[in-house]
Amino acid sequence: MTKLNISMPEELLIELDAEARELGLSRSGLIQEASARYIVQAREDRAAERRRLTTLSAARRMHEAGVRLGLAGQDPVELLSQARAADEVTRAR
């Protein structure tokens, strides 16, 4: 295992040691666990942000298509619902 030296404020180190004692972990064990959890959470957060941006982009494109088709001002969810219903009717034939 690789060793490293880090610097942190004294107050944070005191809290870190107290939490490690509470959990029955060593200082290194707590830092390892916290780092692993942080990395997982940061990756999940980035993925969620990418999904959010993709959804916004799709909504923007749907709105622009609606404007081009003269459907501006109509509820895009209702339009999508109607399109899906029409598609199901076509597939049923």
C-alpha positions as CSV (number, residue, x, y, z in Angstrom):
1,M,0.0,0.0,0.0
2,T,1.2,3.5,-0.9
3,K,1.8,6.0,1.9
4,L,1.2,9.7,1.5
5,N,1.5,12.9,3.5
6,I,-1.4,15.4,3.5
7,S,-2.0,18.7,5.1
8,M,-5.3,19.7,6.7
9,P,-6.6,22.2,9.2
10,E,-6.2,21.1,12.8
11,E,-9.9,21.3,13.5
12,L,-10.7,18.9,10.6
13,L,-8.1,16.4,11.9
14,I,-9.7,16.5,15.4
15,E,-13.1,15.8,13.8
16,L,-11.6,13.1,11.6
17,D,-10.0,11.3,14.6
18,A,-13.2,11.5,16.6
19,E,-15.2,10.0,13.8
20,A,-12.6,7.3,13.3
21,R,-12.8,6.4,17.0
22,E,-16.7,6.4,16.8
23,L,-16.6,4.0,13.9
24,G,-13.8,1.8,15.2
25,L,-11.5,2.7,12.4
26,S,-8.0,3.9,12.1
27,R,-7.4,7.4,10.8
28,S,-6.1,5.9,7.6
29,G,-9.1,3.6,7.4
30,L,-11.5,6.4,7.7
31,I,-9.7,8.5,5.1
32,Q,-9.7,5.5,2.7
33,E,-13.4,4.9,3.3
34,A,-14.3,8.6,2.9
35,S,-12.2,8.9,-0.3
36,A,-13.8,5.8,-1.8
37,R,-17.3,7.1,-1.0
38,Y,-16.4,10.6,-2.3
39,I,-15.2,9.1,-5.6
40,V,-18.4,7.0,-6.1
41,Q,-20.6,10.0,-5.2
42,A,-18.7,12.4,-7.5
43,R,-19.1,10.0,-10.4
44,E,-22.8,9.6,-9.7
45,D,-23.2,13.3,-9.5
46,R,-21.5,13.8,-12.8
47,A,-23.6,11.2,-14.5
48,A,-26.8,12.8,-13.1
49,E,-25.7,16.2,-14.4
50,R,-25.0,14.7,-17.8
51,R,-28.5,13.1,-17.8
52,R,-30.0,16.4,-16.7
53,L,-28.3,18.3,-19.5
54,T,-29.3,15.6,-22.1
55,T,-32.9,15.9,-21.0
56,L,-32.8,19.7,-21.2
57,S,-31.2,19.5,-24.7
58,A,-33.9,17.0,-25.8
59,A,-36.6,19.3,-24.4
60,R,-35.1,22.3,-26.3
61,R,-35.0,20.3,-29.5
62,M,-38.6,19.2,-29.0
63,H,-39.7,22.8,-28.5
64,E,-37.8,24.0,-31.6
65,A,-39.4,21.2,-33.7
66,G,-42.8,22.2,-32.3
67,V,-42.2,25.8,-33.3
68,R,-41.1,24.7,-36.9
69,L,-44.3,22.6,-37.1
70,G,-46.5,25.4,-35.8
71,L,-47.2,23.7,-32.5
72,A,-45.7,26.3,-30.3
73,G,-47.5,26.8,-27.1
74,Q,-48.9,23.3,-26.9
75,D,-47.9,20.9,-24.1
76,P,-45.0,18.9,-25.3
77,V,-45.8,16.0,-23.0
78,E,-49.3,15.8,-24.5
79,L,-47.9,16.0,-28.0
80,L,-45.5,13.2,-27.2
81,S,-48.4,11.2,-25.7
82,Q,-50.4,11.7,-28.9
83,A,-47.5,10.7,-31.1
84,R,-47.0,7.5,-29.1
85,A,-50.7,6.6,-29.2
86,A,-50.6,7.2,-33.0
87,D,-47.5,5.0,-33.3
88,E,-49.2,2.2,-31.3
89,V,-52.3,2.4,-33.6
90,T,-50.0,2.1,-36.7
91,R,-48.1,-0.9,-35.2
92,A,-51.4,-2.6,-34.3
93,R,-52.4,-2.6,-38.0
